Amino acid sequence: MQTILGSGGAIGISLAKELMNYTNQIRLVSRNPKKVNETDELCRLI
């Protein structure tokens, strides 16, 4: 499982796309998370 903090930014989106070459277990954390890949897990900061 890889977790990307601040996943809504340009670097976070690019990183999520690239990580799919290594794993399909990716967690995206941000205020308004949106899936980049179909298997992404979303976690909203409040």
C-alpha positions in Angstrom: 0.0 0.0 0.0 1.4 3.4 -1.1 -0.2 6.6 0.4 0.1 9.9 -1.4 -0.6 13.0 0.7 -1.8 16.1 -1.2 -2.8 13.8 -4.0 -4.9 16.6 -5.8 -1.8 18.5 -7.0 0.2 18.0 -10.2 2.9 15.9 -8.5 0.4 13.7 -6.7 -1.6 12.9 -9.8 1.6 12.1 -11.8 2.9 10.0 -9.0 -0.4 8.0 -8.7 -0.3 7.3 -12.4 3.4 6.1 -12.3 2.9 4.0 -9.2 0.4 1.8 -11.1 3.5 0.3 -12.8 4.5 -1.1 -9.4 1.3 -1.7 -7.4 -2.4 -1.4 -7.6 -2.8 -0.5 -3.9 -2.7 3.2 -3.8 -4.3 5.5 -1.2 -5.0 9.1 -2.1 -5.3 11.6 0.7 -6.4 15.2 0.2 -9.3 17.6 1.1 -11.2 16.6 -2.1 -9.7 13.4 -3.3 -10.5 12.1 -6.8 -9.6 8.8 -8.3 -6.7 8.8 -10.7 -6.7 5.0 -11.2 -9.7 2.7 -11.0 -8.4 0.8 -7.9 -7.4 3.9 -5.9 -8.6 4.2 -2.3 -9.7 7.7 -1.3 -9.2 9.3 2.1 -10.7 12.8 2.8 -9.0 15.2 5.2 -11.5 17.1 7.4 
